[in-house]
Amino acid sequence: MNRPPAGKTPRTRKLAGLLAGLALGTALLAGCSSEGASTNCGLDACTVTFDRGVEASANILGVEAKLVGVQNDQVTLDIAGEQLTLTVGQQAAEVGGLAVTLDSVTDSQVAVRIARNPG
């Protein structure tokens, strides 16, 4: 009788393949990359955490987002070629079919949520 090695049943291999495919598919659909920033993306929204003091940018949801400057609690961003200034707690600003909100500002980082507008 020809048995698969312990722990390597066909069901286990199928499950591992499915999980690997889902992870790859999610990464491709989110399509994010960054420099001087970290991203956490889903299908319709990303949180981008920019490092302060460096040229920080991220390509997410089909657009480029750059941190332009920080003055006290105001942050200026360039999203899809348009500059906007946000403060924490402000209602989302719309740019290029995206809703942009400023989540937090610290001495070392700026966190921004960028989401596709429904509709």
Contacts in CASP RR format, 6 or more apart in sequence:
PFRMAT RR
TARGET T0000
AUTHOR 0000-0000-0000
METHOD contacts of the structure
MODEL  1
MNRPPAGKTPRTRKLAGLLAGLALGTALLAGCSSEGASTNCGLDACTVTF
DRGVEASANILGVEAKLVGVQNDQVTLDIAGEQLTLTVGQQAAEVGGLAV
TLDSVTDSQVAVRIARNPG
4 10 0 8 1.000
26 42 0 8 1.000
26 43 0 8 1.000
29 42 0 8 1.000
29 43 0 8 1.000
30 39 0 8 1.000
30 41 0 8 1.000
30 42 0 8 1.000
30 43 0 8 1.000
30 46 0 8 1.000
30 60 0 8 1.000
30 61 0 8 1.000
31 41 0 8 1.000
31 59 0 8 1.000
31 60 0 8 1.000
31 61 0 8 1.000
31 62 0 8 1.000
32 39 0 8 1.000
32 41 0 8 1.000
32 46 0 8 1.000
32 58 0 8 1.000
32 59 0 8 1.000
32 60 0 8 1.000
32 61 0 8 1.000
33 39 0 8 1.000
33 58 0 8 1.000
33 59 0 8 1.000
34 48 0 8 1.000
34 56 0 8 1.000
34 57 0 8 1.000
34 58 0 8 1.000
34 59 0 8 1.000
34 60 0 8 1.000
35 55 0 8 1.000
35 56 0 8 1.000
35 57 0 8 1.000
35 58 0 8 1.000
36 50 0 8 1.000
36 51 0 8 1.000
36 54 0 8 1.000
36 55 0 8 1.000
36 56 0 8 1.000
36 57 0 8 1.000
37 48 0 8 1.000
37 49 0 8 1.000
37 50 0 8 1.000
37 51 0 8 1.000
37 56 0 8 1.000
37 57 0 8 1.000
37 58 0 8 1.000
37 67 0 8 1.000
38 48 0 8 1.000
38 49 0 8 1.000
39 46 0 8 1.000
39 47 0 8 1.000
39 48 0 8 1.000
39 49 0 8 1.000
39 58 0 8 1.000
39 60 0 8 1.000
40 46 0 8 1.000
40 47 0 8 1.000
40 49 0 8 1.000
41 47 0 8 1.000
41 60 0 8 1.000
41 61 0 8 1.000
44 61 0 8 1.000
44 115 0 8 1.000
44 116 0 8 1.000
45 61 0 8 1.000
45 113 0 8 1.000
45 114 0 8 1.000
45 115 0 8 1.000
45 116 0 8 1.000
46 58 0 8 1.000
46 60 0 8 1.000
46 61 0 8 1.000
46 113 0 8 1.000
46 114 0 8 1.000
46 115 0 8 1.000
47 103 0 8 1.000
47 111 0 8 1.000
47 112 0 8 1.000
47 113 0 8 1.000
47 114 0 8 1.000
48 58 0 8 1.000
48 60 0 8 1.000
48 65 0 8 1.000
48 111 0 8 1.000
48 112 0 8 1.000
48 113 0 8 1.000
48 114 0 8 1.000
49 109 0 8 1.000
49 110 0 8 1.000
49 111 0 8 1.000
49 112 0 8 1.000
50 56 0 8 1.000
50 58 0 8 1.000
50 67 0 8 1.000
50 109 0 8 1.000
50 110 0 8 1.000
50 111 0 8 1.000
50 112 0 8 1.000
51 108 0 8 1.000
51 109 0 8 1.000
52 67 0 8 1.000
52 70 0 8 1.000
52 106 0 8 1.000
52 107 0 8 1.000
52 108 0 8 1.000
52 109 0 8 1.000
52 110 0 8 1.000
55 66 0 8 1.000
56 66 0 8 1.000
56 67 0 8 1.000
57 64 0 8 1.000
57 65 0 8 1.000
57 66 0 8 1.000
57 67 0 8 1.000
58 64 0 8 1.000
58 65 0 8 1.000
59 65 0 8 1.000
60 114 0 8 1.000
61 98 0 8 1.000
61 114 0 8 1.000
61 116 0 8 1.000
63 79 0 8 1.000
63 80 0 8 1.000
63 96 0 8 1.000
63 98 0 8 1.000
63 114 0 8 1.000
64 78 0 8 1.000
64 79 0 8 1.000
64 80 0 8 1.000
64 81 0 8 1.000
65 77 0 8 1.000
65 78 0 8 1.000
65 79 0 8 1.000
65 80 0 8 1.000
65 112 0 8 1.000
65 114 0 8 1.000
66 77 0 8 1.000
66 78 0 8 1.000
66 79 0 8 1.000
67 75 0 8 1.000
67 76 0 8 1.000
67 77 0 8 1.000
67 110 0 8 1.000
68 76 0 8 1.000
68 77 0 8 1.000
68 78 0 8 1.000
68 83 0 8 1.000
69 75 0 8 1.000
69 76 0 8 1.000
70 76 0 8 1.000
70 105 0 8 1.000
70 110 0 8 1.000
73 87 0 8 1.000
73 88 0 8 1.000
73 105 0 8 1.000
74 85 0 8 1.000
74 86 0 8 1.000
74 87 0 8 1.000
75 85 0 8 1.000
75 86 0 8 1.000
75 87 0 8 1.000
75 102 0 8 1.000
75 105 0 8 1.000
75 110 0 8 1.000
75 112 0 8 1.000
76 83 0 8 1.000
76 84 0 8 1.000
76 85 0 8 1.000
77 83 0 8 1.000
77 84 0 8 1.000
77 85 0 8 1.000
77 86 0 8 1.000
77 100 0 8 1.000
77 112 0 8 1.000
79 95 0 8 1.000
79 96 0 8 1.000
79 98 0 8 1.000
79 100 0 8 1.000
79 114 0 8 1.000
80 95 0 8 1.000
80 96 0 8 1.000
80 98 0 8 1.000
82 95 0 8 1.000
82 96 0 8 1.000
84 93 0 8 1.000
84 95 0 8 1.000
84 100 0 8 1.000
86 93 0 8 1.000
86 100 0 8 1.000
86 101 0 8 1.000
86 102 0 8 1.000
86 112 0 8 1.000
87 102 0 8 1.000
88 102 0 8 1.000
88 103 0 8 1.000
88 104 0 8 1.000
88 105 0 8 1.000
89 101 0 8 1.000
89 102 0 8 1.000
90 101 0 8 1.000
90 102 0 8 1.000
91 101 0 8 1.000
92 99 0 8 1.000
92 100 0 8 1.000
92 101 0 8 1.000
92 115 0 8 1.000
93 99 0 8 1.000
93 100 0 8 1.000
93 101 0 8 1.000
94 100 0 8 1.000
94 117 0 8 1.000
97 116 0 8 1.000
97 117 0 8 1.000
98 114 0 8 1.000
98 115 0 8 1.000
98 116 0 8 1.000
98 117 0 8 1.000
99 114 0 8 1.000
99 115 0 8 1.000
99 116 0 8 1.000
99 117 0 8 1.000
100 112 0 8 1.000
100 113 0 8 1.000
100 114 0 8 1.000
101 112 0 8 1.000
101 113 0 8 1.000
102 110 0 8 1.000
102 111 0 8 1.000
102 112 0 8 1.000
103 111 0 8 1.000
103 112 0 8 1.000
103 113 0 8 1.000
104 110 0 8 1.000
104 111 0 8 1.000
105 111 0 8 1.000
END
